[in-house]
Amino acid sequence: MFRIGPLVLTCLSLAYPAIGRSIYLDERWANGCDVAHTDGEDDTPNIYQALQDCPSGPIVFSANTTYNIFSPVELNHSDYSVSILGNLSFPTNMTAVQAAVNASTNGGFWIQLNGENVNVTGSEDPWSGWIVGHGQQWWDAYNQVARPRTFSFAVNNGYLYNLKFYKPIAWVVSLATASNVYAGNILIDARSNGSFPFNTDGIDGSGSNLLVEDAIIYNGDDAFTVGQNSVGTRNVTFRRAYVSYSSHGLSIGSLGKDPSQPSNVSDILFEDVFLENTLYGARFKSWVGGVGLAKNVTYRNIGVRNVSFPLYLTQSYVDQESPGAARVDNASVIMQDFTYDNFYGDINTFHPGDASCVSDPCWYYEEGADGTQAAILRCNPGTCQNFTLSNIHLRTQSGVPATLLCNNPPVDSPDVGFICQNGTFIAT
């Protein structure tokens, strides 16, 4: 049994209007096959049986039932649908989960759906349709060994709607190899009542032709990320979302970890997103010595409340836990045609940072940052091209003018919109 906080229920009851869902939601009432459930036993084999019995679906997890997903699920099938009306519960035995992850051949995903023309819908009941990871015990034990990735949707032509995740162990939704996918009304609740929920990345949108909208995400890493390990992410939109807890915001990257492999992303839009109490707002990160191109990226209508780094860019990123190969030169991922428009709200001035800091210096330490920065732009010389910042209305909580850290001005930027300096943020 698990409990869902009242704030989550309130957010669900005020869910945004559905867009483009009706042609899929009707399938849940069509003839299909219910997944059988046996108390105390693994229900994963019953999922495969249901799909065998109903190859076109819908495969139905029945309401008022909590299914035991005690072993990983990987469905390699096309032209079917899934309706999650009950709850899906991961194992609570950490050792058993680790053994299964170590034995896996799919990157450690506990639930993975592959194929074409796949539709998955959850329940509109706020108490049902949850995928429950039991992550709290992992967070409290600081156990970061052989953790499962929660849900992969590696589908061409797919639809996700009304999926809900409660205390996932780590890495929640992956659309990293998906294409032509709509995802709406995704709720991720990785709030901890104990230790910090490391690596609870919300949605990995490193696919192509993706529209993700109306999400609510409480987590302890990137809420939505684009391009990590990507060689061709393109045409991705993330919009109309609420992000909170200790989230690391709306991220592109990290790009360029492997100096021999170009990282390319293009045509990315973040729009109409509100972030509250998060570490980052809009974030770009690429590695020293990395190569690739990030082109045509827009952050528009981004609201923040008590956010430490509302607008952040670094081309000197290093993962402390996995620094990768030695950097043999000072190459950089090129950034072209970046627009930051209509940022508003307040900066976390008095208590910047979050509880993910376990090193000295902290992994998010920024020389010169003091809780007043509206933007931190760490471009390498000549690599930030055709930038525009407009309508930046970010204020400090102390009332002093918002500031900027900027070491190299963007080039080829006829309407850059600010003066690159270490000092007061001055719009032009």
C-alpha positions in Angstrom: 0.0 0.0 0.0 1.2 3.5 -0.7 -0.1 7.0 -0.1 -0.2 9.9 -2.5 0.1 13.4 -1.1 -2.9 15.8 -1.3 -0.9 18.3 -3.5 -0.6 15.6 -6.2 -4.3 14.9 -6.1 -5.0 18.6 -6.3 -2.8 18.9 -9.4 -4.5 15.9 -11.0 -8.0 17.3 -10.4 -6.9 20.5 -12.1 -5.3 18.6 -15.0 -4.9 20.5 -18.3 -7.3 19.9 -21.1 -6.5 16.8 -23.1 -5.2 17.4 -26.6 -5.6 14.7 -29.3 -6.5 11.9 -27.0 -9.9 10.7 -27.9 -9.0 8.4 -30.7 -6.9 6.4 -28.3 -8.8 6.5 -25.0 -11.8 4.8 -26.6 -9.7 1.7 -26.9 -9.8 1.0 -23.2 -13.5 0.1 -23.5 -12.9 -2.1 -26.5 -12.7 -5.9 -26.2 -9.4 -6.8 -24.7 -7.6 -9.1 -22.3 -7.2 -8.4 -18.6 -3.9 -9.2 -17.1 -4.4 -11.9 -14.4 -3.2 -11.2 -10.9 -2.2 -13.6 -8.1 -1.6 -12.2 -4.6 2.1 -12.5 -3.6 3.3 -13.8 -6.9 5.0 -12.3 -9.9 2.5 -11.0 -12.5 5.0 -10.4 -15.2 4.4 -13.8 -17.0 0.7 -12.9 -17.0 1.5 -9.8 -19.1 3.1 -11.8 -21.8 0.1 -14.2 -21.7 -2.4 -11.4 -22.1 -0.5 -10.0 -25.1 -0.4 -13.5 -26.6 -4.1 -13.8 -26.2 -4.9 -10.4 -27.5 -2.1 -9.4 -29.9 -3.8 -6.1 -30.8 -4.9 -5.4 -27.3 -6.0 -3.6 -25.3 -4.0 -5.3 -22.6 -5.8 -4.2 -19.4 -4.4 -3.9 -15.9 -7.7 -4.0 -14.0 -8.8 -1.2 -11.7 -8.8 -1.9 -7.9 -5.8 -4.2 -8.4 -2.1 -3.9 -7.5 0.0 -6.0 -9.8 3.4 -7.4 -8.7 5.9 -6.6 -11.4 8.6 -8.7 -9.7 10.6 -9.2 -12.8 11.4 -7.0 -15.8 9.0 -6.6 -18.6 10.1 -6.2 -22.3 7.5 -6.2 -25.0 8.8 -6.4 -28.5 5.5 -6.1 -30.4 3.7 -3.7 -32.7 0.1 -2.5 -33.3 -1.4 -2.9 -29.8 -2.5 -0.9 -26.8 -2.2 -1.0 -23.0 -4.6 0.3 -20.4 -3.2 0.7 -16.9 -6.3 1.1 -14.7 -4.7 -0.6 -11.7 -1.4 0.0 -9.9 1.9 -1.7 -10.9 4.3 -2.3 -8.0 8.0 -3.0 -8.3 9.7 -5.4 -5.9 10.8 -4.1 -2.5 13.7 -6.6 -2.3 16.7 -4.5 -3.4 19.0 -7.4 -3.8 16.6 -9.2 -6.2 16.2 -6.0 -8.2 20.0 -5.6 -8.5 20.4 -9.2 -9.6 17.8 -8.7 -12.4 19.4 -5.4 -13.5 22.8 -7.0 -13.7 21.4 -9.8 -15.8 19.5 -7.6 -18.1 20.5 -7.0 -21.7 18.3 -3.8 -22.3 20.2 -1.3 -20.2 18.4 -2.1 -17.0 14.9 -1.0 -17.8 12.3 -2.6 -15.6 9.5 -1.9 -18.1 10.4 -1.5 -21.8 8.1 -1.3 -24.8 9.5 -1.6 -28.3 7.8 -1.6 -31.7 5.5 0.5 -33.8 2.0 1.9 -33.3 1.8 1.4 -29.5 -0.6 3.3 -27.2 -0.5 3.3 -23.4 -3.1 5.1 -21.3 -3.4 5.3 -17.6 -6.3 5.8 -15.3 -8.1 9.1 -14.7 -8.7 8.0 -11.1 -6.1 9.8 -9.0 -5.7 6.8 -6.8 -5.2 4.3 -9.6 -2.9 3.7 -12.5 0.3 4.4 -10.6 3.7 2.7 -11.3 5.2 2.4 -7.9 9.0 2.1 -7.6 9.5 2.0 -3.8 12.4 4.3 -4.3 12.5 5.6 -0.7 14.4 2.7 0.7 17.0 3.0 -2.1 17.5 6.7 -1.4 17.7 6.3 2.3 20.3 3.5 1.9 22.3 5.7 -0.5 22.2 2.6 -2.8 23.2 3.6 -6.3 24.4 0.2 -7.4 22.5 -1.6 -10.2 19.5 0.5 -10.0 16.7 -0.1 -12.5 15.6 2.4 -15.1 11.8 2.7 -14.7 10.1 2.9 -18.1 11.3 2.9 -21.7 9.0 3.7 -24.6 11.2 2.9 -27.6 8.4 3.2 -30.1 7.9 4.6 -33.6 4.4 6.1 -33.7 3.2 6.0 -30.2 1.0 7.6 -27.6 1.3 7.9 -23.8 -1.4 9.5 -21.7 -2.2 9.8 -17.9 0.8 7.8 -16.7 1.7 8.3 -13.1 4.9 7.3 -11.3 5.4 7.2 -7.5 8.8 7.2 -5.9 10.7 5.7 -8.8 14.1 4.4 -7.9 15.9 6.4 -10.6 15.5 7.5 -14.3 11.8 7.5 -14.9 10.6 7.8 -18.5 12.9 7.3 -21.5 11.9 8.4 -25.0 15.5 8.3 -26.0 15.0 6.2 -29.2 11.4 7.0 -29.7 10.0 8.8 -32.8 6.6 10.3 -33.7 5.4 10.1 -30.1 2.8 12.1 -28.1 3.0 12.1 -24.3 0.4 14.0 -22.3 -0.5 14.3 -18.6 2.6 12.5 -17.2 2.9 12.8 -13.4 6.2 11.9 -11.7 6.4 12.2 -7.9 9.9 11.5 -6.7 9.7 13.5 -3.5 11.6 12.1 -0.6 10.7 12.1 3.1 14.2 11.1 3.9 17.5 11.2 1.9 17.9 12.9 -1.5 16.4 11.1 -4.5 19.5 11.1 -6.7 19.2 10.5 -10.5 15.4 10.6 -10.5 15.6 12.1 -14.0 12.0 12.7 -15.2 11.7 12.4 -19.0 14.5 11.8 -21.4 13.3 13.3 -24.7 16.3 12.5 -26.8 14.2 11.0 -29.6 12.7 12.7 -32.6 9.4 14.2 -33.5 8.2 14.3 -29.9 5.5 16.3 -28.2 5.4 16.2 -24.4 2.8 18.4 -22.7 0.9 18.9 -19.5 3.4 17.2 -17.2 3.8 17.5 -13.5 7.2 16.6 -12.2 8.7 16.5 -8.7 12.2 15.0 -8.8 15.8 15.3 -7.9 17.5 15.6 -11.3 16.7 16.9 -14.8 12.9 17.2 -15.2 13.1 17.0 -19.0 16.4 16.4 -20.8 17.2 16.4 -24.5 20.3 15.1 -26.3 22.2 13.1 -23.7 24.3 10.6 -25.8 22.3 11.8 -28.8 23.6 11.8 -32.4 20.5 13.3 -33.9 17.7 14.4 -31.6 15.4 16.7 -33.5 12.0 18.3 -33.4 11.2 18.0 -29.7 8.6 20.1 -27.8 8.1 20.2 -24.0 5.3 22.5 -23.0 2.7 23.4 -20.4 4.3 21.8 -17.4 4.9 22.3 -13.7 8.3 21.3 -12.2 9.2 21.4 -8.5 10.9 19.8 -5.5 14.7 19.7 -6.1 14.5 19.3 -9.9 17.4 20.3 -12.1 15.1 21.8 -14.6 14.8 21.8 -18.4 18.1 20.5 -19.8 19.9 20.1 -23.0 22.8 17.8 -22.6 25.1 16.9 -21.4 26.5 16.9 -25.0 29.9 15.8 -26.2 31.0 13.4 -23.5 32.7 11.2 -26.1 35.1 13.4 -28.1 35.0 10.9 -31.0 31.2 11.1 -31.4 29.5 14.3 -32.4 26.4 15.2 -30.4 23.7 16.9 -32.5 20.3 18.3 -31.5 18.1 20.6 -33.4 14.6 22.2 -33.3 14.0 22.1 -29.6 11.2 24.1 -27.9 10.5 24.5 -24.1 7.4 26.6 -23.7 5.0 27.6 -20.9 6.7 25.9 -18.0 6.7 27.0 -14.4 9.5 25.8 -12.0 9.3 26.2 -8.3 12.1 25.6 -5.7 14.3 23.9 -8.3 18.1 24.1 -8.7 18.0 25.0 -12.4 15.5 26.5 -14.8 16.7 26.5 -18.4 20.0 24.6 -18.5 22.5 23.7 -21.2 25.6 21.6 -20.6 28.3 20.4 -22.9 31.7 18.8 -22.2 35.1 20.4 -22.7 36.6 18.8 -25.8 33.2 17.7 -27.0 32.0 18.1 -30.6 28.6 18.5 -32.2 25.9 21.1 -33.0 22.9 22.3 -31.0 20.8 24.4 -33.3 17.4 26.2 -33.2 16.7 26.0 -29.5 14.0 28.1 -27.8 13.0 28.6 -24.2 9.8 30.7 -24.1 7.5 31.8 -21.3 9.5 30.2 -18.4 8.3 31.2 -14.9 10.4 30.6 -11.8 9.8 30.8 -8.1 12.8 30.4 -5.7 15.1 28.9 -8.4 18.8 29.0 -7.8 20.0 29.2 -11.5 17.1 30.4 -13.7 19.1 30.6 -16.9 22.3 28.6 -17.0 24.8 27.6 -19.7 28.1 25.8 -19.4 30.5 24.4 -22.0 32.9 23.1 -19.4 30.7 20.3 -17.9 32.3 17.3 -16.2 30.4 14.5 -14.5 32.3 14.0 -11.2 31.3 10.4 -11.0 32.0 9.6 -14.6 34.5 12.0 -16.1 35.0 10.0 -19.3 38.1 10.0 -21.5 40.8 12.6 -21.2 40.2 15.9 -23.0 42.9 16.3 -25.6 41.8 19.7 -26.9 39.5 22.6 -26.1 36.9 21.8 -28.8 33.3 22.7 -28.0 29.8 21.8 -29.1 28.6 24.7 -31.2 25.4 26.4 -30.1 23.5 28.2 -32.9 20.2 30.1 -33.0 19.3 30.1 -29.3 16.3 32.1 -28.0 15.5 32.8 -24.4 12.3 34.8 -24.3 10.0 35.9 -21.4 11.7 34.6 -18.2 9.9 35.9 -15.1 9.9 35.3 -11.3 12.4 35.3 -8.5 15.9 33.9 -7.9 16.7 31.8 -4.8 18.9 34.4 -3.2 19.0 33.5 0.5 19.4 29.7 0.3 20.7 28.7 -3.2 21.4 25.1 -4.0 19.8 21.8 -2.9 20.5 18.7 -0.9 22.3 16.9 -3.8 25.6 18.5 -2.7 27.8 15.7 -1.3 31.2 17.0 -2.3 33.6 19.9 -1.6 33.4 21.9 -3.7 29.9 21.1 -4.6 29.2 19.7 -8.0 27.1 22.8 -8.9 29.6 25.3 -7.5 29.9 28.4 -9.8 32.8 30.8 -9.1 31.3 34.2 -8.6 27.7 33.1 -8.1 26.0 34.6 -5.0 22.3 34.0 -5.5 21.6 37.1 -7.5 22.3 35.8 -11.0 19.5 36.0 -13.5 21.8 34.2 -16.0 25.1 32.4 -16.1 26.5 32.1 -19.6 29.8 30.2 -19.8 30.3 30.2 -23.5 33.7 29.2 -24.9 35.1 31.8 -27.4 33.1 31.9 -30.6 30.9 28.9 -29.9 27.7 30.6 -28.9 26.2 32.0 -32.2 23.1 34.0 -32.9 21.8 34.3 -29.4 18.8 36.3 -28.3 17.7 37.1 -24.8 14.5 39.1 -24.5 12.0 40.0 -21.8 14.1 38.7 -19.0 12.2 39.8 -15.8 14.0 38.0 -13.0 14.4 39.5 -9.6 16.3 38.7 -6.5 14.6 38.0 -3.2 16.7 40.6 -1.4 15.7 43.5 -3.7 19.2 44.2 -5.1 19.4 44.3 -8.9 19.7 40.9 -10.7 23.2 40.1 -12.0 24.9 38.2 -14.8 28.0 36.0 -15.1 29.2 36.1 -18.8 32.7 35.4 -19.8 32.5 35.3 -23.7 29.8 37.2 -25.6 27.8 35.3 -28.2 28.9 36.1 -31.7 26.9 36.8 -34.9 24.1 37.9 -32.7 22.5 41.1 -34.1 19.8 41.1 -31.4 21.5 39.6 -28.4 19.5 41.6 -25.9 22.1 42.1 -23.0 25.5 43.3 -22.2 27.9 40.4 -21.5 29.7 41.2 -18.3 30.2 40.0 -14.7 27.9 42.4 -13.0 24.4 43.8 -13.2 22.2 42.3 -15.8 21.6 45.0 -18.3 19.1 44.5 -21.1 19.7 46.2 -24.5 
